[in-house]
Amino acid sequence: MKDVGHYLIKNKNMLWSVSVCLLAMVLTTFILNTVLGLLVFYFDQSQSVFWHVLSPYTIGLLLLVMGWSVLYEFYVFRSGGHTLAKQLKARRLNLIESTPEENKALKLTEQLSKSFAIDVPAVYVLPDEIGVNALTAGFHNKDIVIILTWGALQNLDELELYGLLGHEFNQILTGEVTENTRLKILYSSLTTFSQIGSKVAKRGFSRYAEKPRHRFETSYVAMGGVIWLIGSMGILITRLIKFLTLGGRTFFNDHKTKRRLMNDANIQTLLRIYVHHAGSQIHSEYSESIAHMCFANSLSPQSWLNIHPSIEDRIYELNPSILQNLQLENLKRIRTQPLFSLLRPLEEVNSEFYNPWVSPQPLPLLRLSPISFALNDAIKPLNPEVRRNMERPELIIRAMQTATGSREVMVAILMIRQYREFIPANAEVSRSIVDALLHLDGRVHIQIFLDACQNLGNMPATISRQFLTKLAKIIQEDGEIGLLDALLIEKVKSDLNLLPMHTPASLENVKPQIVRLIDALLHVQQINSANQLEVRHQILQRVLTTEELLQFDEISDEPIDLGEIVNDIAGLLLRDRLSILGVAEACLWGDRIITQDELDVLQLLYWRLGFDTDDIVDQMQKKNSVLIV
């Protein structure tokens, strides 16, 4: 009985959709015929506006085109979503020939399919679309496809892509994909004219500058514009009907996706689109007809009667406070820009903004010289496997068998790094642990520190904060801080569940933080002072515009919170984070041997920005071997 009821409801919904579509076709035909009747009446006032000499031809032509478009759409969907992907000129992804970003999307799709016990849908990508969006089409499990934009693959990290795909799987499980596909076929009768007009107009534009110009290109543009104008009435009526019948389901789908995934991944996806410069717009002649199938609005935000609410409204519906937090984060970033230094009192106004953990005050300055050990120990990094298995003193092994002992080892290592083998007499740390560490190769200390992080165990929130504050005070005791020490604190935050979730940010808002990170990277290097400013200028040329170069010409001497800076940069688009890391590698370690401290910084920085670190460590080890030979 349940299946029979579901079948009746499904057919009732479909009958309603067909009825509404037929009404829209009649209304569109009536309006276009009446508009033409006004033109005929202007020349021959004996003709009726509603039925004139051209009415039979006009109505016949409109019905012929509408009927042909519906039949053609049925043909297009003969193989379900696969033929729609072909119509959109999407490229199918496969594991054998996929890039890392494509491979990640395929693996997440397979993972979600197993979780929900359904067939794995095929995944396609729209290679020319930079907006972040996705759609799902098909009738049956075997022919359902998920189509992602290139912008979604290139700009979303794993969590955000998981939220996007989770929304598409929610549509598959609720049967909404089949309904959307049928609506695409039905409403094609009203969107065909605009699509034809767009295709004709596109022929008047040269895609590449070096391509010879067509002598009829102006005619194509004019003709396409006229055809599109005729079809705009159908577009307007289609939007109105979709807005009235489908406009309320987006919020429902967002909440259902959140419950189904049991996390806030789809909120992170929406936040990413919110700060992305291209948004979710799809620049295609089919963007109108597939608008109701997409994750987010495929049309311009300024378009009338959009089916999907704005990204801002969707985020507010899922979490009313998160947008306020995002705006406060942007305000905090603005205060770091030189031109807005007078706005610094606003920081006190917004001091109630919750943060999991606050760096101890006063904030330190950037350390201008690297902390390291003897030069012969620091030149060549150890193989990761060798470093993990190097023999350690019995005292250190025993200490790391307990959470308390592990914390004491971590404190000792940071004291050794900070004071360069000088430990104050009143330091609350075992002198025997310090002596045992000092007799080890200095390159092993960071590995011991990372191993100790895994032994911290479950600590109450208050104790965790106190311990983190103690470590932070150690690394900035002399009023300065280096990047490696700050990244070690970030690792401790992660293991104590005090690492703040990164807030998506645009590149323009985070450029001051990028400059400070580059300054911090430079001072980890074993580069003499004469060359540092030259290298800094070369790096900044790749990141900043000419005007911005003048703005950040000098190294800032203001207090710095490297943890907050790295967290801001972690909120950038995936490709922006990769670009920053690529510039750092090319300029800092492109033609010189990397030291152990530098490799540790690079590894931790990759980890903090959300990337796997094994490949980069292996690559740097191989490059070192070549340079040394």
N, C-alpha and C positions, 0 to 999 in steps of 0.2 A: 504493500500500500504506500509505503514511503517513496519508493521509486516511481510509482504511478503519479503521486502528488507532485513530485519534483518535475516529472515529464510535463504535466499539465501546466504547472507554473511557468516552466521554461517556454512552452509553446504560447502561453498567454502573453508573456513578455515579448516574444517575437512577433506575435500578431499586432500587439500595440506598436512596436517599432515600425512594422510595415505600414500600418494605418497612418502613423504620424508622417512617415516619409512620403506616402502618396499625397497627403494633405499639403506637405511642403512643395511637392512637384506641381500640384494644381495652383497653389498660391504663386509660385515663381512664374509659371506660364502666364497666369492672369496679369501679373504686374508688368512683365516684359511686353505682353501684347498690348496692354493699356498705354505704356510709354510710347510704343511704336504708333499706337492710335492717335496720340496727341500730335505726333509729327505729321501723320497723314491728314488729320483734321486741319492743321495749319495751312496745307496746300489745297485741300478740298473739304470745305465746311459742310458738305452734304453727307460726309461719311460719319458714322458713329465712332466714338472714341473706343468703345468696348468691343465692337465687332465691325471691322472694316474690310476693305478689299484684300488686304495682305494677311488678315487673320488666319485663313486656312493654311497658308504657306508657313506662316510663323509658328503656329501651334504644331503643325505637322513636322516641321524641322526640329523644333525643341523636343517633341516626344520621340522622334527618331534618334536624336543624339542621346537623350536620357536613357532610352531603352537599349541602345547600342552600348552605352557605357556600363550599364548593369550587367549585360551579357558578357562584355569583355572582362569585367571584374570576376565574374564566375569562372571565366577561362583562366584568368591570372591565378586564381586560388585553386586551380585543379590539383595542385600538390601541396595545398595548405600554405603554411608560412614560408616555405622554401621559395615559392614563386614570387611572393611579395618581396622577399629579400633580393631576389634577382631584379625585380622591377625597380627597387630603390638603389640598385647597383652596389649592394653590400657584398663583402667578401667573407667567405666562410672560414672559420678558424679551425685549425687542427694541431694536435700536439707535435707532430713531426716537424712542421715548418713554422712554428709559432715563436714570437718574440717573448721575452720574460713577462711582459705585461699581459700578452694574450694567453700565455700559459697559465698565469695566475687566474684569469677569468674562467678558463676551462676547468681548472681544478676546483674552484669555488662552485661552479655549476654542478660538477659531479658530486661534490660534497653535499650540496643542498638536495640534489636528487635522491641520494641515499638517505638523508635525514627524513625526507617526506615520502620515501618509497614510491617514486614515480620514475618513468623513463627519462633518461638524460636528454634534454632538448638540445638541438643544434644551436651553435652560437655564431653570429655574424657580426661584422663591424662595418659601419659607414665610414670609409676612410677620409672623407673630405669634410666631416662635421666636427668642429672644435668645441661645440657646446657639450655639456654633460647631460646625457639623456639615454633612455632605453625604451624599447617597446617589445611586446610579445604578440605573436600572431599564430593562428592555426586553428584546426577544428578537432583533431584527435591527438592522442599522446604521441603518435608516430610522426606527425607532421608539424608539431609545435616548434617554433624557433624563437630565440631571444636575439634581438638586434641591438647592439651597443654602438654608441657613437665613438669615434676616435678620441674625442675629448674625455670620455668616461674612462677609457683604458689608460690614457696618458696622465690623467690628473688625479685619479682616485687611488688612495692607498688600499690595503687589503680590507680593512674594516669598512671603509666607505663603499668599496665595490661590493662587499658582502651585503650591505644594506640595500644597495640598488638592485642586486640580483634577488634578494629576499622579497622585495616588493613585486618583482615579476613572477616569482614562484607563488606568491600569494594569489595573484590573478589566475594562474594556472589552476590552483587548488580550488578556488571558488567558482571556476567556470566562466569568469569574466572575459577570458581571452577569446573564447568561442563567440560570445555575444559581441565583443568589440570587432571581431573579424567580420561578422555578418553585417554589423552597422557600417563598416567600411565599404562593403559591397553595395548596400542600399543607398547610402548617401553619395556614392560616386556619381549618381545621376545629377546631383546638384553642384558638384565640384569639378566636373569634367571641363566646362568651358574655361575656368580659371587656369586649370592645368595646361590645357592646349595653348592658351594665351602666354603662359610663362615659358613653355617650350619654344614657341615661335619667337618670343622676345629674346630668349637666350641665344638664339642663332645670330642675333645682331651684335653680340659681344664676343670679342676675341679673348679666349681664356688665357692665352700667353701673349706677352707684349711683342715677341718676335714673330708671331704668326701674321701673315699678310692679311690686311683688312679686306673684308668682303664688300663688293661694290653695292650690294643691296642690304647692307646691315641696318641702315636707317629705316628702310622700308619694313624690315623684319621687326624692329623695335616698335614702330608705329602700329603695325598690324597686330602684333602680339598684345599691345596695350589696349587696343579696341576690343579684341576678343576677351581679354581679361576683364575689361570694364563691363561687358555684357554678362559675364559669368559672376560678377561681384554680387549681383542680387541673390543668386543661388547660395553664394558663400555666406552672405549676411543671414539669410533665413536658416541655413544649416547651423550656423553658430548659435543663433537664437534658440533653436530647438534643442541642440546639444547642451546649451547652457541651462535650459530649464529642466531637461530630463536627466542629465548626467552630472551637473555641477556639484551636487551634494555628496557624491560618493568618494571624493578624494580624501577628505578627512577620515571617513570610515575606513578606507583602505590603509591609510597611514597608521591608525591605531591598531588595526588588525595585524598589519605587518610587524609592528613593535611587539605585540603579544605573541605572535607566532615565532619570531626570532628570539624572544626573551632577552633582548638587549636594546640599546639605543643606537644601533648601527645606522638605521635609516635617518635618524636625526643628524648624525655626522655627515651623511650624504647630502642632506638638505643644506646644512651649514656650508659645505664645500661649494655647492651651486650658488649659495647666497653671496659668497665672496669672489666667485669666479668671474672674470671680466666678460666672458661670452655667455654666462648663464646657462640656460638649457635650450636655447633657440636652435632649430634645425633649418638651415638654408637650403630648401629643396622645394620643387614645385608640388611635392606630395605632402609637405608639412601640414597643410590644412586638412587633408583627408585622414591623416594618421594622428591628429592632435589628441583625439580621445583615447588612443591606444598607448600613449607615451607616459613615462613616469612623471614628467613635469611638462610645463607649457612648452610646446614646440614652436610657438609663434612669438612674435615680438611682445614684450611686456606691455607695450602701449596699445596692443590690439584690443578691439572691443569684444566683450562677451567671451573672454577666455574660459575654457572648460575648467581648467585647474586654477585654484586660488593662487595668490602670490606665494613665493617661497617663504617670505617673512610671516605670512598668516599661517602657513602649515607648520613652521617651527614653533610659533606661539601656541598653536593648538596642541602640539605634543608636549611642549615644555615652556610655560609662560615666562619663566625667569631667565632662560638661556640667552635670549636676544639682549636683554639688559646687561647680562654679564659680558656678552660679546662687544657691546658698545663701550662698556667700561674698559675692556681690554684694549680696544682701539684708542681710547682716550689716554691710557697709560703709555701706549706706543708713541703717540704724538708728542708727549712730553720729552722724549729723547731726541727729537729733532731740534737742531740749533735755532731755527727760526721761531720755535714755539717754547723757548725756555721760560718765557714770562708766564706760561700757563702752569708752571710747576705747583702753585698752590692748589690747583684742582685735585692733586693727588690726595691732599688732606680731606677735601670735601668728600671724596669717594673712598675713604679709608675703611668703610664698613664692608667693602666687597670681600667675600669669603675666599680665602686661599688656604689649601691644605697645610702648607708650611711656609713660614716667612723667614728669609735669610736674616741672620743676626745683624743688628745695626751697631756702628755705622758700616755702610758698605765699603769694601776695599777698592783700591785702585788696581788697574791691570798691571801684572808683573811684567817688567820690561826685559828680564833676563831669565833664561830657562833654569829650573832646578834640575840637576842631574848628578850622576856619580862620576867617578873617574872616567876620563875620556876613553881609555882603552876598554872599559866596560860598556860604554854607551854607544859605541860606533855601530856594531853589527847586532841586529836583533836575533834573539834565539828562535829556533823552530818552535812553534806552539806546542807540539807534542813533546819535544824534549824539555821545554820549560815546565810543562805540567808534571812531568815524571822525574824531575831533578830531585836528588836526595835532600831532605830537609832535617834540621836538628830534631832530636826526640822531644825536646821541650815544646817546639812549635807544633808538632804533630799532636801531642797530648793536649795542648791548649785549644786546638781547633776541634777537638772532640766535643766541646760544650759550647753553648751559645755565649756564655759569659767570657770564656777564654777567647773565642773568635772575635768578640767585640774589643777585647784588650789588644789582640794582635793588630786589628785595624787601626786603633788609636796609635799604637807604637809606630806603624808604618807611616802614617801621615805626619807624626812628629819628626820622624827621621827625614822625610822629604822636606818638611817645612824648615827645620832648623839645620839641615845639612849635617846630620850626625851629632848635633848638640841637643841634649835633652835637659830641660830645667830640673833642678834638684827636687822641687816640690811637685813634679808631674805625677799624676795619679795613674801610673803605669808600671808594670813589673820591669825592673832593671834587667833581670835575667832574660826576658823576652827581647828587650832592646838589644842586648849584647848578642843574643843568638841571631837576630836579624842582621846585625852589622857584620857578622862573619860570613854572611851569604853573599853571593853575586847580586849586586843591586838590581839587575834586570829581572830577578825572580820576585821581587817585592810586590809588584802589581798583580802577578798571578796569585800569590798568596792572599792578597787583599780580595780579589774576586772570588777565590775559593771560600774565604771567610764570610763573604756576603751570603753565600748559600747556606751557611750554618746558623744564621741569626735566629731562626725559628719564629714562632708567633709571639709577638710582644704587644702589650697594651698600647693603645694609641698615644697616651701621654708619655710613656717611657720611650716609645719610638721617636717622638718629637724631641724629647730631651737629648736622646743619643745623637740624633741628626744635628741638633744645634751644637752639641759638643764637638762633633767632627768639623762642622763648618767654622767654628771659632778657631780651631787648630790651624786650618789651612789659610786663614786670613789674619793670623795673630799679629803679623808685622805690618798689617794695613795693605797688603798686596795679595793678589790671587792669580794663579796660573790656570790654563785651560784643562790640563790633565787632572789636577786636583778637583776642579769643579765637575768634571765628567765622572770622577769617582764618586762624588757626592750624589750625582744623578743616579748612579747605579745603586747606591744604598737606598735612595728614595724609592726606586722601583721595587726593590726587594722588601721594603717595609710598607708597600702600598701607599706611599705618600707622593708618588709622582703625579703631578696634575695632568688632567687630560688636555691635550693640545687643542687650542681654539683655531679653527681654520682662518687663515689670513691671506690677504693679497700681497703680491710682491712689493707694490708701492708703499704699503704701510709698514713693511719690515726692513726696508733698506738701511735705516740707521743701525738696526741690530746686526745685519749682515756685515756692515763695515766693522763693527766692534768684534764680531767673530773672526773676521779676517785678521784684524790686529792681534787678537789672541793667538791665532794660528801662527802668525809670523814670529811671535816671541817664544814659541815652542821650538822653532828651528835653530839649528846650529849655523846661523848665517851671521857674518860680521855686520856691525852696525852700519857701515858705509853702504852695504848693498841692500839693507832692509827696506829703506824708503823707496829705492828703485823697484824692488820686487813688489812692494805694496802698491805702487802706482800702476804697474803692469796688470796686477790682479783687478784693481778697482776699475780699470778701463773696460774690462769685460763685463762688469756688473752694473756700472753707473753710466748715466749720460754725461755729456760735457759740463752741463750746469751743475749737476750733482757732484762731479769731481771737485769743483771749486768749493762746494759747500763742505765736503769732507776731506779737504786737502791735508789738514793737520790731524795727528793722532790725539784723540780726546783725552784729557786728564781728569775727567769726572769719575766719581765712584761708579762701580759696575756690579751688576748681578748676572754673572755668566749663566747661571741656571735658568733665570727668566728669559735671557736672550736666546738660549738654545731651544727653550720651550716655544718661544714665538716662531722661530725658524722651522720648528717641527710642524707647525700648522700651515706651512706653504703647500702649494700644489706639488704633487709627486715630481713632475718634470722640473719644477723650480728648485726643489731640494737636490735632485740629481745634477742639475746644472751647477749649483754652488759647489757641491762636492767635486765635480769634474774640473772646475776652475782651480780649486785648491790643489788637487792632485797634479794637474798640468803645470802650475806655476811654482808650487812649493817642492814637489818631489819628482819633477819630470826628468832632471838630468843630474841627480845627486843621490848619494847613499842615504837611506833612511835609518835613523837611530831607533833604539828600542822604545824610548819615550815617544818619539814621533809616531811610530807604528801603533803604540797603545792609544794615542790620541785619535789617530785615524779610525782605528777599530771601534773605539767607544763613540766617536762622533757618528759613524755609520749606524751603529746600534741606536743611538739616541734619536736620529732622524728617521728611524723606522725601516732600516734595510738589514739584510743578512750580511754578516761580516766575514764569513769563512772565505769567500771567493776573493775579496779585496786583500785579505791578509796573505793568502797564497800568491796572489799576483804580485804584491810588493816584495815578498820573499824571493820570487823568481827574478824580479827586476834587480834586486840587490845583488844576487849571485852573478848576474851578467855584468853589472857595473864593477864589482870587485875584481872579477877576472880581467 
